[in-house]
Amino acid sequence: MTRPDTSFSGPEICAKPARDVIRLLRNRELSTADLIEASTARMDQVEEQVTAVVTRCPDRAGAAQADPDSALAGLPIGIKDLNPVAGVRTTFGTQGMSDHVPGASDPLVARLEARGGVVLGKTNTPEMGAGANTFNTVFGATRNPWNTAMNAGGSSGGAAVSLATGELWLSHGSDFGGSLRSPANYCGIVGLRPSPGIAGGSSANLGFTTGGVDGPMARDVLDCALFLDAMAGFDPVWPISYPAPATPYFETARQDAGAVRIAYTPDLNGFAAVTAEIDGVLRRALKQVQAPAITVEEHCPDLSRLDETFRVLRGLSFLGSYAATPDSVTRHYKPAIQGNLADAQALTFGDHVRAERDRSAIYNTMAGFFRTHDVLACPVNGLAPLPVEIEYPTEVAGRPMRDYIDWLHFAFLATVAGLPALSLPVGFTASGMPVGLQLIGPPRGEGRLLQIAHMIEQSLALPVTVIDPIPS
């Protein structure tokens, strides 16, 4: 289906690409104060309908002394409510931290501010980032701007909505089980899960783990690349930190992609459930981008024991976080998190050893795959958004779901193998909801992945998302 009719009634500057706004800042044609005024005005227009930017800090943002010649030049940005910002309420979406105001910022936040980002607000997340439907008992539910009766995905749901509605130009997210990719898919924007260590580091408590990563969210591929450049670079504060490339991601993304070899799988060899509608939208999009220099074939490498491996890695992450969190916070956790903790505590040392071996085998399989293909394309989620009141689907395409992560199977591969993965808007369902294509690239292959995504984006020529929320 083609894009449904939409409108945008916000300030004109809010609809411009981040890269254009940064150019205006560098040319001194706009000031950060101008952008703060426009952004907060847009928040006043839409927040009651969507609940995306749940804590604002305009006074702190207005006091920032950003260098107009820096990477972000004083551009207001959003930070997910899982990452501390000094002096700004940071709740992690949980009652036990509902009044928490940290004294120091997360290292990635400090990096973004040093590179000219001006934090204007914190974006909504499910409790402790657990879940692909963004709701919590502190702020309530984030609603999808394409239909406010539907969910926006998660856990970076507030970030995705803030971009789709024009409240912010760039917004930070994080991803373990698709938390950058799912909300990007459901809200019609771009979300990139980088390789571990590219965009900052890892958990403060589990510094050498690679499951959860931070990453950029934007309205199009070039803005996403620009934001990744602002996040990238080595810093010894992160044990797994990785150097920035010699050529910025933004410049690589703009280059001619040349010959591109795409493998498409609708279900990861039957591992993941997908509706015929989602598969159909993706196939039509890929058919449109085929050209003499672009080949698309249906193929998927063997991904044995992907589910078991992902669940063990996720269990380790939960236990690491839980062990470092006081009872005054953990006693408020929702039943889904308590269930995750129980599952994690039941794992054995042997389970962890097996998971590491299986993870290596999956990585080796994908390394071989990338010798003959540039990207693996697949769905981001197997079905369209559900009503916001439904925490997770109990079945997808007739297949029962065991729990609230079972329906996120398409997210597992990139996390387990440490691969970059991007959600790119490519079409719409019959009901007018956005559909994204997941593109998975080789290790540390963010530049090539962004380049291919930009090529597909240009081929499809879909308008960039910035809309007024559409009531149900």
SVG drawing of the C-alpha trace seen along z (x, -y; Angstrom):
<svg xmlns="http://www.w3.org/2000/svg" viewBox="-11 -34 52 62">
<polyline fill="none" stroke="black" stroke-width="0.4" points="0.0,0.0 1.1,-3.6 1.6,-6.0 -1.7,-7.2 -2.6,-10.9 -1.0,-12.7 -0.5,-16.3 2.1,-18.2 1.0,-21.3 4.2,-21.8 6.9,-24.5 8.4,-24.3 11.9,-23.9 10.8,-20.7 10.2,-18.9 13.7,-19.6 16.3,-16.9 18.8,-17.1 21.7,-17.6 20.0,-20.7 19.3,-22.1 23.0,-21.5 24.1,-23.4 21.8,-26.3 23.4,-26.3 26.9,-26.3 26.0,-29.2 24.6,-31.1 21.3,-31.3 19.6,-29.6 20.4,-29.3 20.0,-26.5 17.5,-28.7 15.4,-28.9 15.3,-25.1 14.5,-24.6 11.5,-27.0 10.3,-25.1 10.8,-21.7 9.0,-22.4 6.2,-24.1 5.8,-20.8 5.9,-18.8 3.1,-21.0 1.1,-20.1 1.4,-16.4 2.6,-15.0 -0.9,-14.6 -1.7,-12.3 1.5,-10.1 3.5,-10.3 7.0,-10.2 9.2,-12.8 8.3,-12.2 10.8,-14.5 11.9,-17.9 14.8,-20.0 14.6,-23.2 16.4,-25.3 19.4,-22.9 19.4,-22.8 19.2,-26.6 22.3,-26.9 24.4,-24.5 27.4,-26.1 27.6,-23.9 30.2,-24.8 28.4,-25.6 31.3,-24.0 31.0,-20.7 29.5,-17.5 25.9,-18.3 26.4,-22.1 24.0,-22.7 21.1,-20.5 18.5,-19.4 18.4,-15.6 16.5,-13.1 18.0,-10.5 16.2,-7.3 15.1,-7.2 17.5,-4.3 20.6,-6.5 21.4,-9.0 21.6,-12.7 23.1,-14.8 20.5,-16.8 17.6,-15.4 15.0,-13.0 15.9,-9.5 13.4,-6.9 14.2,-3.7 10.4,-3.5 10.2,-1.9 8.4,-3.1 11.4,-2.5 13.3,-5.2 10.4,-7.6 12.1,-10.5 15.7,-9.6 17.9,-12.6 21.4,-11.4 24.5,-13.5 26.5,-12.3 25.6,-11.5 26.1,-8.2 29.4,-8.3 27.6,-8.3 25.5,-11.3 28.7,-13.1 30.2,-12.3 27.2,-13.5 27.1,-16.7 30.9,-17.2 30.1,-16.9 27.4,-19.5 24.3,-17.6 22.0,-19.5 19.8,-17.1 16.3,-18.5 14.3,-15.6 14.2,-12.0 12.1,-9.5 9.7,-6.9 10.7,-3.2 9.1,-0.1 10.2,0.7 13.9,1.3 13.7,1.5 12.1,4.9 9.5,5.4 8.6,4.3 5.6,2.3 6.5,-1.0 4.5,-1.5 5.2,-1.8 3.5,-2.8 5.5,-6.1 4.4,-7.7 1.9,-5.4 1.9,-4.2 3.5,-5.6 1.1,-5.6 1.8,-5.1 1.4,-8.4 0.1,-6.5 -2.8,-5.3 -2.9,-6.4 -4.9,-3.3 -1.8,-1.1 1.5,-0.5 4.7,-2.1 7.0,0.8 9.8,0.8 11.8,0.4 12.9,-2.8 9.3,-3.6 9.4,-7.2 12.5,-7.9 10.8,-6.6 7.6,-8.6 9.5,-11.8 11.1,-11.6 7.9,-10.6 6.0,-13.5 8.7,-16.1 9.4,-16.7 13.1,-16.0 15.5,-15.7 17.6,-12.9 16.9,-10.6 19.1,-8.0 18.0,-4.4 19.3,-1.1 18.8,2.5 19.1,6.0 16.1,7.8 15.1,5.3 14.6,2.2 15.9,-0.1 14.6,1.8 11.0,2.7 9.9,-0.9 11.6,-2.2 9.6,0.4 6.3,-0.5 6.7,-4.3 8.2,-4.6 11.6,-5.9 15.2,-4.5 16.8,-2.7 20.3,-1.2 21.7,1.4 25.4,1.0 28.0,3.7 29.0,3.9 31.4,1.1 30.7,-1.2 28.3,-3.6 29.9,-3.8 30.1,-0.7 28.1,1.7 26.4,2.0 28.3,0.3 27.9,3.5 28.7,6.0 31.3,4.0 32.5,6.9 29.1,8.1 27.9,7.4 24.1,8.1 22.8,4.6 24.1,1.7 23.3,-2.0 22.5,-3.4 21.1,-6.2 17.5,-6.8 16.5,-9.3 14.0,-10.0 16.2,-8.8 19.4,-7.0 21.7,-10.0 20.6,-11.5 21.1,-8.1 24.6,-8.0 25.3,-11.5 24.1,-10.6 26.2,-7.4 29.3,-9.5 28.5,-11.7 28.4,-8.5 31.4,-6.7 35.0,-6.5 37.3,-4.8 37.2,-5.6 38.9,-3.4 35.9,-4.0 34.2,-1.2 36.1,2.2 34.7,3.0 35.0,-0.4 35.9,-0.4 37.6,-3.2 35.6,-5.4 36.3,-4.7 38.7,-6.8 35.9,-7.9 32.8,-9.1 29.7,-6.9 27.8,-9.9 30.3,-10.2 30.3,-6.4 26.5,-6.3 26.4,-8.9 28.7,-7.0 27.6,-4.8 26.7,-1.4 27.9,0.3 27.0,4.0 24.8,5.2 23.9,8.8 20.8,9.1 19.5,12.4 15.9,12.2 14.4,14.6 10.8,14.2 11.1,16.4 14.8,17.2 14.3,20.8 11.0,21.2 12.4,19.9 10.3,16.7 6.6,16.4 5.4,13.7 2.0,12.8 1.4,12.9 0.8,9.2 4.2,8.2 6.0,10.6 4.1,9.2 5.0,5.6 8.7,6.5 8.7,8.6 7.1,5.8 9.7,3.3 12.6,5.6 11.1,6.1 11.1,2.4 14.8,1.9 16.1,4.7 18.4,3.4 21.3,4.7 23.7,3.9 21.4,5.3 20.6,9.0 18.0,10.3 17.6,14.0 15.7,15.9 18.2,17.5 19.0,17.9 22.0,19.6 21.6,22.3 20.9,20.7 20.6,23.7 20.1,23.0 19.6,19.3 16.7,19.2 18.5,21.0 21.6,18.9 19.7,15.6 17.8,16.5 20.9,17.4 22.6,14.2 19.6,12.2 19.4,14.1 23.0,13.1 22.1,9.4 19.1,9.6 21.0,11.2 23.9,8.7 21.5,5.8 19.4,7.3 22.4,8.0 23.5,4.4 20.0,2.9 18.7,2.4 15.6,4.1 13.9,0.7 13.8,0.8 13.5,4.5 10.5,5.1 8.4,2.9 9.3,4.9 6.4,6.0 5.6,9.7 7.3,10.1 10.6,9.0 10.2,11.2 9.6,14.1 12.7,13.3 14.8,13.3 13.4,16.6 14.3,18.1 17.8,16.6 18.4,17.9 17.5,21.4 20.3,21.4 23.4,23.5 27.1,22.9 26.8,25.5 24.0,23.5 26.3,20.5 29.2,22.5 26.9,24.1 25.5,20.7 29.0,19.3 29.9,22.2 26.6,21.9 27.2,18.2 30.6,18.8 29.1,21.3 26.4,18.8 29.0,16.1 31.1,18.3 28.1,19.2 27.3,15.6 31.0,14.8 30.7,17.3 27.4,15.9 28.9,12.4 31.6,13.8 28.8,14.2 26.2,11.6 26.3,8.0 23.2,8.0 20.6,10.4 17.2,8.9 14.2,10.0 11.2,8.6 11.7,6.6 8.6,7.9 6.3,10.6 3.1,8.6 1.7,5.1 1.3,3.1 -1.4,4.3 -3.6,2.2 -1.6,0.4 -3.3,2.2 -2.0,5.6 1.5,6.2 2.6,8.7 0.9,11.0 0.0,14.5 0.2,15.8 1.6,14.7 0.4,16.1 -1.3,18.9 1.8,19.8 1.4,19.6 3.9,17.4 5.3,18.8 6.2,15.5 6.7,11.8 10.1,12.3 9.0,15.2 7.5,12.9 10.8,11.0 12.7,13.8 13.7,11.6 15.8,9.5 17.9,12.4 20.4,12.9 22.1,9.5 22.3,9.6 23.7,13.1 26.3,12.7 27.2,9.1 26.1,7.8 24.9,4.3 21.2,4.3 19.0,1.5 15.2,1.0 14.3,-0.9 10.8,-2.1 9.7,-0.5 5.9,-0.5 2.6,-0.3 0.0,2.3 -3.6,2.1 -4.6,0.3 -1.9,-2.4 0.7,-1.2 4.4,-1.5 6.5,1.6 10.2,1.7 12.7,4.0 15.5,5.3 18.9,5.2 21.7,7.2 25.3,6.5 28.7,7.9 30.7,7.3 31.8,3.7 30.1,3.2 28.0,0.1 29.3,-2.0 28.4,0.5 25.1,1.3 24.1,-2.4 25.2,-2.8 23.0,0.0 20.1,-1.2 20.4,-4.7 20.4,-3.1 17.2,-1.3 15.7,-4.4 16.4,-6.4 15.1,-3.7 11.7,-3.5 11.4,-7.3 9.1,-7.1 8.5,-10.5 10.3,-11.0 8.0,-10.5 7.0,-13.6 3.3,-13.6 0.6,-14.8 -0.7,-12.0 -3.6,-10.2 -6.4,-9.4 -8.1,-6.0"/>
</svg>
